[in-house]
Amino acid sequence: MSTESPSQQPATSPQIGVDEWVQRSGERIAGPGGLLRLADRTPPVLLLAAFIGIACAVPLLTSNGYVIGVDADTLLYVLLAIGLNVAVGWAGILDLGYVVFYGFAAYLFAELSSAHYDIHWATWQTVPLVVAATVLLGFVLALPSRRLNGDYLAIVMLFFLQMFNNFTTNGYAWNWLGLSGSHDVTGGPTGVTNIDPFRIFGHVMGPGPRDYVFVTAAGIFVVAILFHYVNRSRTGRAWRALREDPLAAEMMGIPVKWLSLLAVAVGAGVAGFAGSVNGAYYQGVFPDTFMFPLLITVYAMVILGGAGSLGGVVFGAVVVNVLLEILRTPDHARWVFYAAMILGLLAKLRPWRLLGALVAGVAVFGVVAHEIVGAVWARGVGGPIATGPTSFTTHGFWATLIRHWMVLPKNTYTAEDYRIGNYAFVIVIVLVLACTALKGWKRWALLVPTIWGACFVWETVLIEQNPVVRPLFLGVILIVLMATRPAGLFGKTRVEIV
């Protein structure tokens, strides 16, 4: 006989007189498992030290400029994700104008430290002024939050972003209220170039990303420490109360309007420092950099890591930026695609015999399809696989394996003939929708051609189209994550009992 009390025994089915939703609430609020639980229990200081140490070790371990550049870019994204997390993750404000602060800071630094106006202020003068001005801009742009919230506030903030993009693109002939001639404020589409690098203690940073890795890492260290204590302070608790229920927070005497302004302004200050580093690092600012795609990328980092989790958004920024860089070349993108598919199957399919049967079914289906197509249409299986933007091969282990399992028509890449793959794309979408409607063995049977068809579309269309593949792949990852873990990898699951 079990010695556990009924409340300690796991609930496997609804009980009479007990609401099932409440009964199973323990499963929904359970913490993450495996590596996620280990990371959750590790002291934040150790995680921060490990991250900063790894980031700073990259320039010391390699002289590859591309790798060091990715490291520097990733650290900039980390700063942006940390700043956005204040408004979105802590205060629950949908700030769609966040990129404005990043671009404003970059342009202001460029105006004060370049030959554009022949102003060359020292770094210790320019950076604090830029950060302070960006914080002030955050207060100004957050003023609509005093009367608006939710979707309405998001639309207004998005309007500010569009207005900023128009100003930077057309600011090469700005007329101040028609009182005088036109002035070149932003450089227009060509931006502002030849920006002065950082000068710290007499040392001129650069050229190249190496020195800016250490500068950005130092900024992340300071910001993360400050935000860690802010999150534990009364202000941090008030922000979380504002995120959960603004009306309840206001009824308890919390200054909701002031906290909304403060959240946007504090996040803007972090973006201000990142914008200053951006201008000095790239030695040029351009309007195309600060547009809507950048906003989507930063939001993806926050959502993936878990809005509200400081360590989570850092992890999300690293994963998203590194993943986007890996997807630039077809050979590397292939590894990511198949690895993600295998990990997804391993995570969702149980029992193991079902996983083994599905993998075997996909393998046999591919071999049979290859043989049938080859027998009736030899050209349909004679194509190479893509290994680079303009390079293809029919030799090697992976080429041999894929070409004997996949149907690869000739001239798909060389003649840029993607019609067959496009038709297959539509068919795969139909198959996916059919899988969601079916149940039992019919779903598992249909999943075999669906997986093979997805691989066919990848090898014949998507793998070579980087501008489409990168956001598409990122979008798929976010959709799957939101379906399985809506709070993000490290976000705290919210349970509301009503």
C-alpha positions as CSV (number, residue, x, y, z in Angstrom):
1,M,0.0,0.0,0.0
2,S,1.3,3.4,-0.9
3,T,2.3,5.6,2.1
4,E,1.9,8.8,0.0
5,S,-1.0,11.1,0.7
6,P,-3.5,11.7,-2.1
7,S,-2.1,15.2,-2.6
8,Q,1.4,13.8,-3.2
9,Q,0.4,11.1,-5.7
10,P,0.6,12.1,-9.4
11,A,-2.7,12.7,-11.0
12,T,-3.2,10.5,-14.0
13,S,-6.9,11.1,-14.6
14,P,-9.7,13.4,-13.4
15,Q,-11.0,12.7,-9.9
16,I,-14.6,13.1,-8.8
17,G,-15.2,16.4,-7.1
18,V,-11.8,17.8,-8.2
19,D,-11.4,20.3,-11.1
20,E,-9.0,18.8,-13.7
21,W,-7.5,22.1,-14.6
22,V,-6.7,22.9,-11.0
23,Q,-5.6,19.3,-10.3
24,R,-3.0,19.4,-13.0
25,S,-1.7,22.9,-12.3
26,G,1.5,21.5,-10.7
27,E,2.5,20.2,-14.1
28,R,2.2,23.6,-15.7
29,I,4.2,25.5,-13.1
30,A,6.9,22.8,-12.9
31,G,10.3,24.2,-13.6
32,P,12.4,23.3,-16.6
33,G,14.3,20.1,-16.6
34,G,17.8,18.9,-17.7
35,L,20.2,21.7,-18.7
36,L,17.5,24.3,-18.3
37,R,17.1,23.4,-14.6
38,L,20.9,23.3,-14.1
39,A,21.1,26.8,-15.6
40,D,18.2,28.0,-13.5
41,R,19.9,26.8,-10.3
42,T,23.4,28.2,-11.1
43,P,24.2,31.5,-9.5
44,P,23.7,34.4,-12.0
45,V,27.1,35.8,-11.3
46,L,28.8,32.5,-12.4
47,L,26.7,32.4,-15.6
48,L,27.6,36.1,-16.4
49,A,31.3,35.5,-15.7
50,A,31.3,32.4,-17.9
51,F,29.6,34.3,-20.7
52,I,31.9,37.3,-20.5
53,G,34.9,35.0,-20.3
54,I,34.0,33.0,-23.4
55,A,33.2,36.2,-25.4
56,C,36.5,37.8,-24.5
57,A,38.4,34.6,-25.1
58,V,37.4,34.5,-28.8
59,P,39.7,37.3,-30.0
60,L,42.5,35.8,-27.9
61,L,42.1,32.3,-29.4
62,T,41.7,33.2,-33.1
63,S,42.9,35.8,-35.6
64,N,40.0,35.1,-38.0
65,G,38.4,38.5,-38.6
66,Y,35.0,37.0,-39.5
67,V,34.7,35.0,-36.3
68,I,35.8,38.0,-34.1
69,G,33.3,40.2,-36.1
70,V,30.4,37.7,-35.3
71,D,31.5,37.8,-31.6
72,A,31.3,41.6,-31.6
73,D,28.0,41.7,-33.4
74,T,26.6,39.1,-31.0
75,L,27.6,41.2,-28.0
76,L,25.8,44.3,-29.5
77,Y,22.7,42.2,-29.9
78,V,23.0,41.1,-26.3
79,L,23.0,44.7,-25.2
80,L,19.9,45.4,-27.4
81,A,18.1,42.3,-26.0
82,I,18.8,43.3,-22.4
83,G,17.5,46.8,-23.0
84,L,14.3,45.6,-24.8
85,N,13.7,43.2,-22.0
86,V,13.1,46.0,-19.5
87,A,10.1,47.3,-21.3
88,V,8.8,44.1,-22.8
89,G,9.8,41.4,-20.3
90,W,9.6,43.3,-17.0
91,A,7.0,46.1,-17.6
92,G,5.0,44.3,-20.2
93,I,5.0,47.2,-22.7
94,L,5.0,46.3,-26.4
95,D,7.7,48.7,-27.5
96,L,7.8,48.6,-31.3
97,G,9.9,51.7,-31.5
98,Y,12.9,50.4,-29.7
99,V,15.2,50.5,-32.7
100,V,14.6,54.3,-32.8
101,F,16.8,54.6,-29.7
102,Y,19.5,52.5,-31.2
103,G,19.6,54.5,-34.4
104,F,19.2,57.8,-32.7
105,A,22.3,57.1,-30.5
106,A,24.4,55.9,-33.5
107,Y,23.5,59.0,-35.5
108,L,24.1,61.4,-32.6
109,F,27.5,59.8,-31.9
110,A,28.3,60.2,-35.6
111,E,27.4,63.9,-35.6
112,L,29.6,64.6,-32.6
113,S,32.5,62.4,-33.6
114,S,33.1,62.7,-37.3
115,A,34.0,65.1,-40.1
116,H,30.3,65.5,-40.9
117,Y,30.1,68.8,-38.9
118,D,33.8,68.7,-38.2
119,I,33.2,67.9,-34.5
120,H,35.5,65.5,-32.9
121,W,34.6,65.2,-29.2
122,A,36.4,62.8,-27.0
123,T,34.8,59.5,-26.2
124,W,34.4,60.3,-22.5
125,Q,32.4,63.3,-23.5
126,T,30.3,61.9,-26.4
127,V,29.2,58.6,-24.9
128,P,27.6,59.9,-21.7
129,L,25.9,62.7,-23.6
130,V,24.5,60.2,-26.2
131,V,23.2,57.9,-23.5
132,A,21.6,60.8,-21.6
133,A,20.0,62.1,-24.8
134,T,18.7,58.7,-25.6
135,V,17.2,58.3,-22.2
136,L,15.4,61.7,-22.6
137,L,14.2,60.6,-26.0
138,G,12.8,57.4,-24.4
139,F,10.8,59.5,-21.9
140,V,9.4,61.6,-24.8
141,L,8.4,58.7,-27.0
142,A,6.9,56.9,-24.0
143,L,4.5,59.7,-23.2
144,P,1.7,58.1,-25.2
145,S,1.8,55.2,-22.7
146,R,0.1,57.6,-20.2
147,R,-3.1,57.3,-22.2
148,L,-2.6,54.2,-24.4
149,N,-1.6,50.6,-23.8
150,G,-1.5,47.3,-25.6
151,D,-2.0,47.3,-29.3
152,Y,-2.7,51.1,-29.5
153,L,0.6,51.9,-27.9
154,A,2.4,49.5,-30.1
155,I,1.0,51.1,-33.2
156,V,2.1,54.6,-32.0
157,M,5.6,53.3,-31.2
158,L,5.8,51.7,-34.6
159,F,4.8,55.0,-36.2
160,F,7.8,56.6,-34.4
161,L,10.0,54.0,-36.0
162,Q,8.7,54.6,-39.5
163,M,9.1,58.4,-39.0
164,F,12.7,57.9,-37.9
165,N,13.4,55.8,-41.0
166,N,12.0,58.4,-43.2
167,F,14.0,61.2,-41.5
168,T,17.3,59.3,-41.7
169,T,16.7,58.4,-45.4
170,N,15.7,61.8,-46.5
171,G,17.7,63.9,-44.0
172,Y,20.3,65.0,-46.5
173,A,18.2,68.0,-47.6
174,W,16.4,69.0,-44.4
175,N,14.6,72.3,-44.3
176,W,14.1,73.7,-40.8
177,L,10.5,75.0,-41.0
178,G,11.3,76.7,-44.3
179,L,13.2,79.4,-42.5
180,S,16.5,78.8,-44.3
181,G,18.2,76.6,-46.9
182,S,18.4,72.8,-46.7
183,H,20.9,71.1,-44.5
184,D,22.5,67.6,-44.6
185,V,21.7,66.2,-41.2
186,T,21.8,62.4,-41.7
187,G,23.7,62.0,-45.0
188,G,20.6,60.4,-46.6
189,P,20.9,56.9,-48.0
190,T,24.7,57.0,-47.9
191,G,24.7,57.8,-44.1
192,V,27.5,59.3,-42.2
193,T,31.0,57.8,-42.6
194,N,34.5,58.3,-41.3
195,I,33.3,58.3,-37.7
196,D,36.0,58.6,-35.0
197,P,36.8,55.4,-33.1
198,F,36.7,55.1,-29.4
199,R,39.6,56.5,-27.5
200,I,40.0,55.1,-24.0
201,F,42.9,56.1,-21.8
202,G,44.8,57.3,-24.9
203,H,44.3,54.0,-26.7
204,V,42.6,54.3,-30.1
205,M,40.2,51.3,-30.6
206,G,40.4,49.3,-33.8
207,P,40.4,49.2,-36.7
208,G,38.4,46.0,-36.7
209,P,36.2,44.4,-34.1
210,R,38.8,43.0,-31.7
211,D,38.9,46.0,-29.3
212,Y,35.1,46.5,-29.4
213,V,34.6,43.0,-28.2
214,F,36.1,44.0,-24.9
215,V,34.4,47.4,-24.8
216,T,30.9,45.8,-25.4
217,A,31.6,43.0,-23.0
218,A,32.5,45.5,-20.3
219,G,29.3,47.3,-20.9
220,I,27.3,44.1,-20.7
221,F,28.9,43.2,-17.4
222,V,28.0,46.6,-15.9
223,V,24.5,46.7,-17.3
224,A,23.8,43.1,-16.2
225,I,24.9,43.6,-12.7
226,L,22.9,46.8,-12.4
227,F,19.8,45.2,-13.8
228,H,20.2,42.1,-11.6
229,Y,19.8,44.3,-8.5
230,V,17.1,46.5,-10.1
231,N,15.0,43.4,-10.8
232,R,15.2,42.5,-7.1
233,S,14.4,46.1,-6.0
234,R,11.0,47.6,-5.3
235,T,11.0,49.1,-8.8
236,G,11.6,45.7,-10.4
237,R,8.8,44.1,-8.4
238,A,6.5,47.0,-9.4
239,W,7.4,46.5,-13.0
240,R,6.5,42.8,-12.8
241,A,3.2,43.8,-11.1
242,L,2.5,46.2,-14.0
243,R,3.2,43.4,-16.5
244,E,0.9,41.0,-14.8
245,D,-2.1,43.3,-14.2
246,P,-1.8,47.1,-14.7
247,L,-5.3,47.7,-13.2
248,A,-4.6,45.7,-10.1
249,A,-1.2,47.4,-9.7
250,E,-2.8,50.9,-10.0
251,M,-5.4,50.0,-7.5
252,M,-2.7,49.1,-5.0
253,G,-1.1,52.5,-5.3
254,I,1.7,51.7,-7.7
255,P,2.5,54.7,-10.0
256,V,1.8,52.8,-13.2
257,K,2.2,55.8,-15.6
258,W,5.6,56.7,-14.2
259,L,6.8,53.1,-14.2
260,S,5.9,52.8,-17.9
261,L,7.9,55.9,-18.8
262,L,10.8,54.7,-16.7
263,A,10.9,51.3,-18.3
264,V,11.0,52.6,-21.8
265,A,13.6,55.2,-20.8
266,V,15.9,52.8,-19.0
267,G,15.8,50.4,-22.0
268,A,16.5,53.3,-24.3
269,G,19.6,54.1,-22.3
270,V,21.0,50.7,-22.9
271,A,20.3,51.0,-26.6
272,G,22.0,54.4,-26.5
273,F,25.3,52.9,-25.3
274,A,24.9,50.1,-28.0
275,G,24.3,52.8,-30.6
276,S,27.5,54.6,-29.6
277,V,29.5,51.4,-29.9
278,N,27.8,50.7,-33.3
279,G,28.9,54.1,-34.7
280,A,32.5,53.8,-33.5
281,Y,32.9,50.1,-34.4
282,Y,31.5,50.3,-38.0
283,Q,32.9,53.9,-38.5
284,G,29.7,54.6,-40.3
285,V,25.9,54.7,-39.8
286,F,23.3,54.0,-42.5
287,P,19.5,54.2,-42.5
288,D,19.0,50.7,-43.7
289,T,20.5,49.3,-40.5
290,F,17.8,50.6,-38.2
291,M,14.6,49.4,-39.9
292,F,11.9,46.9,-39.0
293,P,13.8,43.7,-39.7
294,L,16.2,44.6,-36.9
295,L,13.3,45.1,-34.6
296,I,11.9,41.7,-35.5
297,T,15.4,40.1,-34.9
298,V,15.8,41.6,-31.4
299,Y,12.2,40.6,-30.5
300,A,13.0,37.1,-31.6
301,M,16.0,37.0,-29.3
302,V,13.9,38.1,-26.3
303,I,11.0,35.7,-27.1
304,L,13.3,32.7,-27.7
305,G,15.3,33.2,-24.4
306,G,12.3,34.1,-22.4
307,A,10.9,37.6,-21.8
308,G,11.6,38.7,-18.2
309,S,14.6,36.5,-17.8
310,L,17.9,38.4,-17.9
311,G,20.0,35.3,-18.6
312,G,17.4,34.1,-21.0
313,V,17.5,37.1,-23.3
314,V,21.3,36.9,-23.4
315,F,21.1,33.2,-24.4
316,G,18.5,34.1,-27.0
317,A,20.6,36.8,-28.5
318,V,23.6,34.5,-28.8
319,V,21.6,31.6,-30.3
320,V,19.7,33.8,-32.9
321,N,22.7,35.8,-34.2
322,V,25.0,32.7,-34.4
323,L,22.3,30.7,-36.0
324,L,21.6,33.5,-38.6
325,E,25.4,33.6,-39.4
326,I,25.6,29.8,-39.8
327,L,22.6,29.9,-42.2
328,R,24.5,32.2,-44.6
329,T,26.2,29.2,-46.3
330,P,24.3,26.2,-47.7
331,D,26.7,23.6,-46.3
332,H,26.4,24.9,-42.8
333,A,22.7,25.5,-43.1
334,R,22.2,21.9,-44.1
335,W,23.7,20.8,-40.8
336,V,21.4,23.1,-38.9
337,F,18.3,22.0,-40.8
338,Y,18.8,18.2,-40.3
339,A,20.0,18.7,-36.7
340,A,16.9,20.7,-35.8
341,M,14.6,18.1,-37.4
342,I,16.3,15.3,-35.5
343,L,16.2,17.1,-32.2
344,G,12.5,17.9,-32.7
345,L,11.7,14.3,-33.4
346,L,13.7,13.1,-30.4
347,A,12.0,15.6,-28.1
348,K,8.4,14.9,-29.2
349,L,8.1,11.3,-30.2
350,R,7.5,8.6,-27.6
351,P,7.9,5.7,-27.3
352,W,11.3,5.1,-28.9
353,R,9.9,2.3,-31.1
354,L,7.6,4.9,-32.7
355,L,10.6,7.1,-33.4
356,G,12.6,4.2,-34.8
357,A,9.7,3.2,-37.1
358,L,9.2,6.8,-38.3
359,V,13.0,7.2,-39.1
360,A,13.1,3.9,-40.9
361,G,9.9,4.8,-42.8
362,V,11.4,8.1,-44.0
363,A,14.6,6.4,-45.1
364,V,12.8,3.6,-47.0
365,F,10.4,6.1,-48.6
366,G,13.3,8.2,-49.9
367,V,15.1,5.2,-51.4
368,V,12.0,4.0,-53.1
369,A,11.1,7.4,-54.4
370,H,14.7,7.8,-55.7
371,E,14.5,4.5,-57.5
372,I,11.1,5.1,-59.0
373,V,11.9,8.6,-60.3
374,G,15.3,7.4,-61.6
375,A,13.6,4.6,-63.6
376,V,11.1,6.8,-65.3
377,W,13.1,10.1,-65.5
378,A,16.9,9.8,-65.3
379,R,17.4,13.6,-65.2
380,G,15.3,13.8,-62.1
381,V,18.0,12.2,-59.9
382,G,21.1,13.6,-61.6
383,G,21.4,16.9,-59.8
384,P,24.2,17.9,-57.4
385,I,23.8,19.2,-53.8
386,A,24.6,22.8,-53.0
387,T,27.7,23.4,-50.8
388,G,28.1,27.2,-51.3
389,P,26.4,30.2,-52.9
390,T,27.7,29.2,-56.3
391,S,29.3,25.8,-55.7
392,F,27.8,22.3,-56.1
393,T,29.1,18.8,-55.9
394,T,28.1,15.2,-56.6
395,H,31.1,13.7,-54.6
396,G,31.7,13.0,-51.0
397,F,29.9,11.1,-48.2
398,W,27.1,13.5,-47.7
399,A,26.5,14.2,-51.4
400,T,26.4,10.4,-52.1
401,L,24.0,9.8,-49.1
402,I,21.6,12.6,-50.0
403,R,21.6,12.0,-53.7
404,H,20.7,8.3,-53.2
405,W,17.9,9.2,-50.8
406,M,16.6,12.4,-52.3
407,V,15.3,13.3,-55.7
408,L,17.5,16.1,-57.1
409,P,16.6,17.2,-60.7
410,K,19.4,18.5,-62.9
411,N,19.8,22.2,-63.5
412,T,17.9,23.1,-60.4
413,Y,20.7,25.4,-59.2
414,T,22.7,26.1,-62.3
415,A,19.6,27.1,-64.3
416,E,17.8,28.5,-61.2
417,D,14.8,26.4,-62.1
418,Y,12.9,26.0,-58.8
419,R,9.5,25.2,-60.2
420,I,9.4,21.6,-59.0
421,G,10.5,22.7,-55.5
422,N,7.9,25.4,-55.4
423,Y,5.1,22.9,-56.3
424,A,6.5,20.6,-53.6
425,F,6.4,23.5,-51.1
426,V,2.7,23.8,-51.6
427,I,2.2,20.1,-51.3
428,V,4.2,20.0,-48.0
429,I,2.0,22.7,-46.5
430,V,-1.1,20.7,-47.4
431,L,0.4,17.6,-45.9
432,V,1.3,19.5,-42.7
433,L,-2.3,20.7,-42.4
434,A,-3.6,17.2,-43.0
435,C,-1.3,15.9,-40.2
436,T,-2.9,18.3,-37.8
437,A,-6.4,17.0,-38.8
438,L,-5.7,13.3,-38.6
439,K,-5.1,11.2,-35.5
440,G,-3.6,7.8,-34.6
441,W,-1.8,5.6,-37.1
442,K,-3.0,7.8,-40.0
443,R,-1.1,10.8,-38.7
444,W,2.1,8.8,-38.3
445,A,1.8,7.2,-41.7
446,L,1.3,10.6,-43.3
447,L,4.2,12.1,-41.4
448,V,6.6,9.9,-43.4
449,P,6.1,11.6,-46.8
450,T,5.6,15.0,-45.0
451,I,9.1,14.8,-43.5
452,W,10.7,13.6,-46.7
453,G,8.8,16.3,-48.7
454,A,10.2,19.0,-46.3
455,C,13.7,17.7,-46.9
456,F,13.1,17.8,-50.7
457,V,11.9,21.4,-50.6
458,W,14.9,22.3,-48.5
459,E,17.4,20.7,-50.9
460,T,15.8,22.0,-54.1
461,V,14.7,25.5,-53.1
462,L,15.4,26.8,-49.7
463,I,19.0,25.9,-49.1
464,E,20.3,28.3,-51.7
465,Q,17.9,31.2,-51.0
466,N,19.6,32.8,-47.9
467,P,17.4,36.0,-47.8
468,V,14.3,33.8,-47.5
469,V,15.7,30.9,-45.5
470,R,17.2,32.8,-42.6
471,P,14.0,34.5,-41.4
472,L,11.9,31.5,-42.4
473,F,14.0,29.1,-40.4
474,L,14.0,31.5,-37.4
475,G,10.2,31.9,-37.7
476,V,9.7,28.1,-37.7
477,I,11.8,27.7,-34.5
478,L,9.8,30.4,-32.8
479,I,6.5,28.9,-33.8
480,V,7.5,25.5,-32.5
481,L,8.9,27.0,-29.3
482,M,5.7,29.0,-28.7
483,A,3.6,25.9,-29.2
484,T,5.7,23.8,-26.7
485,R,7.0,26.4,-24.2
486,P,5.1,29.8,-24.6
487,A,7.3,31.5,-21.9
488,G,10.5,30.9,-23.9
489,L,13.4,28.7,-22.9
490,F,14.2,30.4,-19.6
491,G,11.0,32.4,-19.0
492,K,8.8,31.8,-16.1
493,T,5.5,30.1,-16.9
494,R,2.5,32.0,-15.7
495,V,-0.5,30.1,-14.2
496,E,-3.7,32.0,-13.7
497,I,-6.5,30.3,-11.7
498,V,-9.8,31.9,-12.2
